[in-house]
Amino acid sequence: MLCSFKISTAWSCAWCLNPQADKTFSTGLSRRVIVTDAVTGRRATYLAGSDVLAQQFALRAPVLFNGCRSGEIFSIDLRQRDRGRSHGWKTSRFFQESAITSVQLLQDENYLLAADMLGKIKLWDIRVKRTVKQYEGHHNEYAYLPIHVNEPEGLLLAVGQDCYTRLWSLQDSCLLRTIPSPHPAGKDSIPNVVFSPQLGGSRGLPGLLMAVRHDLYYYTYNKDYQDGLTLEGQC
């Protein structure tokens, strides 16, 4: 074990892969963010106005993006020293209408996807703090649900509270496919999914894995076909 820390009521966490802070991880707590050096144990605390439910570090700079229960999305540049109550350390700050459940930076790190508990998934241009796309059809009222991005295939994926998995085109925000769960819908049977551009290894084809209860299903994907995803089997 590299390190062990006691932290109460943690909602989210993220590890920094930028070389300037690659021994650092963050924890989203109730009304604060703690950034910890995993080697020395040194901590920096940033006060927030709400529970921090989602986090992701950028790769090109030691900047941490946070999504809050209040709907606020803000970033922290770890190179800045000010951590006071004035919130001057927030390098960017914008809002959605409900609690943020997931944040995902795109590869160029100028755009950020955010999902909330009203079922809204929005693409933000961080430079101008403005929504540039919205992905319609996601269903969420109160659940802590992630979103998944596969940029090589140009896909956004999310599983809703209705247990349907939806795929959108990242480029034009069109809903491409809606996949019902193989099991009856219920609070305790919301599927977990992961998309791979090379399912099964370096020679594999793009595909989706879906875990529901004790079962695992896999779907092959071909963007040239109208159906897009085809159920191939159950593990």
TIVEX-752513 format. One line per 10 residues: number of its first residue (from 1); for each residue x, y, z of C-alpha. Coordinates in pm, whole numbers, plus 32768, in hexadecimal, padded with zeros to 4 digits. Layout:
N
NUM	X,Y,Z  ... $
***
This chain:
235
1	8000,8000,8000  8091,8150,7F96  7FD0,821E,8093  7E9D,821A,8170  7DCF,8348,81D7  7C90,8365,82A2  7B96,8446,81F1  7A28,8456,8256  78FF,8486,816D  79BE,8479,8026 $
11	78E5,84A3,7EEF  79EC,8499,7DDE  7B5E,8478,7D99  7C57,84A8,7C7C  7DCA,846B,7C3C  7EA4,856F,7B8E  7F76,84ED,7A6A  8017,863A,7A11  8193,8627,7A52  8187,8760,7B2C $
21	80A7,86AF,7C2A  80AC,853E,7BD2  80C0,84CE,7D3E  7F82,8588,7D92  7E1C,8517,7DBC  7CE2,85D6,7E11  7BB2,8582,7EE2  7A60,862B,7EC2  79B7,864F,8014  7897,870A,80B1 $
31	78D5,887B,805D  7A49,8850,8023  7B57,87B7,7F4C  7C91,871C,7FDE  7DC2,86F4,7EFD  7EC4,8604,7F8E  802D,85B2,7F39  8030,8435,7F49  81A4,842B,7FA0  81C3,8535,80AE $
41	805A,8534,8127  804D,86AF,810B  7EED,8734,80CF  7E53,886D,8040  7CE6,88BA,808D  7C03,8988,7FAB  7AB3,89F8,8038  7987,89C3,7F55  7820,8A2F,7F7E  778D,88D5,7F45 $
51	77DA,8760,7F45  78D6,8709,7E34  783F,85DE,7D7E  791E,85BF,7C4A  7A8B,8607,7BF9  7B85,85E9,7ADD  7CE8,866C,7AAE  7D5F,86FF,7966  7E95,8660,78CB  7F40,8790,7831 $
61	7F44,885C,7973  7F10,880C,7AE6  7DA9,8888,7ADE  7C8C,87D6,7B91  7B22,87EE,7B1A  7A0E,87BC,7C1C  7895,878C,7C04  77BA,87E0,7D30  7666,878A,7DBF  7602,88F7,7D8B $
71	763A,88D6,7C12  777C,899F,7C1E  78A8,892D,7B50  79F5,89CA,7BAA  7B66,898D,7B6F  7C94,89A8,7C52  7DF2,89F2,7BCF  7EDA,8946,7CC6  7FED,8A40,7C75  7F27,8B59,7D1C $
81	7F59,8B95,7E8F  7E19,8C4B,7EF1  7D23,8B59,7F96  7C51,8C50,805C  7ADC,8C87,8076  7AD8,8D8A,7F5E  7AD3,8C73,7E56  7BDA,8D36,7D95  7C95,8BEF,7D61  7B81,8B6E,7C7C $
91	7C1A,8B93,7B22  7ACC,8B53,7A77  796B,8B3E,7AFB  7819,8AF5,7A58  76CE,8A55,7AB4  75C9,8955,7A50  746B,8940,7AE1  749B,880E,7BBF  759A,8738,7C78  76C1,86D2,7B9E $
101	76F2,8558,7B8C  7812,8541,7A95  7916,861C,79E7  79EA,85B1,78BE  7AF3,8683,780F  7B20,864F,769B  7C80,8612,7619  7CCD,8778,75B0  7C63,87E6,7711  7BA6,8915,7691 $
111	7A5A,885F,76B4  79B8,87B1,77DB  7888,86CD,77E8  77AF,86DF,791F  767C,8614,7983  7587,866F,7A96  7461,85E5,7B5D  7362,8681,7A72  73DF,859D,795E  7491,86B9,78A9 $
121	75DB,866F,77FC  7689,87A8,777D  77CC,87EF,76C5  7876,892A,7748  797B,8A00,769F  7A57,8A47,77CD  7AFD,8B73,7728  79BA,8C3A,770D  78F5,8B81,781F  77D6,8B39,7733 $
131	770E,8A05,76D0  774B,89A6,7565  7688,885D,7552  757F,87A1,7615  753E,862B,75FE  73CB,85E2,7620  7320,84A8,76A1  73E4,844E,77DA  7305,83F1,7902  7370,844C,7A62 $
141	72B0,84DC,7B88  738E,849F,7CB6  748F,838C,7C6F  760A,83A5,7C6D  7643,833A,7B03  7783,835C,7A34  77B0,83B0,78C6  78B0,830C,77E0  7968,839F,76B5  7A1C,82F1,7597 $
151	7AAF,83FC,74B7  7B4F,8315,73B1  79F3,8292,735E  794E,83E3,73A1  7861,8358,74A9  77C4,83C8,75EF  771D,82BA,76C4  7644,82CA,77F9  755C,81E0,78B6  7420,8280,793D $
161	7348,8238,7A6C  7258,8190,797A  736E,808D,7941  7392,80EC,77D1  74F1,811A,7744  7502,8239,764B  760D,8290,754D  7632,83E8,74B3  7712,8476,73A6  780D,855C,744E $
171	7825,8630,7315  76B9,8685,72CF  7613,8612,7418  751F,852A,7360  749A,8400,7422  751E,82D1,7364  749B,81A9,7428  73CB,8152,755B  740A,7FFB,75F4  7317,7F69,76F2 $
181	739F,7EA4,7817  738C,7D29,77EF  72FD,7D24,7953  71BD,7DC5,79D9  71FD,7F31,7A33  722F,7F81,7BA3  72FC,8056,7C92  73DD,7F2F,7CE2  740F,7EC1,7B79  7490,7FF6,7AC2 $
191	7592,7F72,79C7  7702,7FCD,79D2  77A2,7FF7,787D  78F8,802A,77E3  794B,8061,7674  7A90,7FE8,75DB  7B17,803C,747F  7BC9,7EEA,7481  7AF6,7DFA,754B  7BBD,7CC2,759E $
201	7D17,7D47,754A  7DE5,7E01,7446  7D3B,7D4A,7326  7BE0,7D68,73B9  7ABB,7E2A,732D  7A04,7F4C,73D3  7900,7ED5,74C9  783A,7F13,7604  7840,7E47,7745  770A,7E5C,7821 $
211	76FC,7DD1,7984  75A5,7D9E,7A23  7581,7CE9,7B6F  764D,7BA7,7B46  7654,7BAB,79C9  7742,7C40,78C9  76D5,7C8A,7763  77A1,7CFC,763B  7736,7DBB,7507  7800,7DEA,73C9 $
221	7805,7F44,7330  781F,7FB2,71C6  77D9,811F,717B  779D,80C9,700C  766A,7FFA,706A  751F,809F,70B2  74EA,7FD9,71F2  7645,8033,7273  7651,7F37,7392  75EF,7DC8,7381 $
231	75CF,7CE0,74AB  76C5,7BC5,746F  76B8,7AFC,75AE  76A9,7AD7,7725  77D2,7A7F,7801 $
***
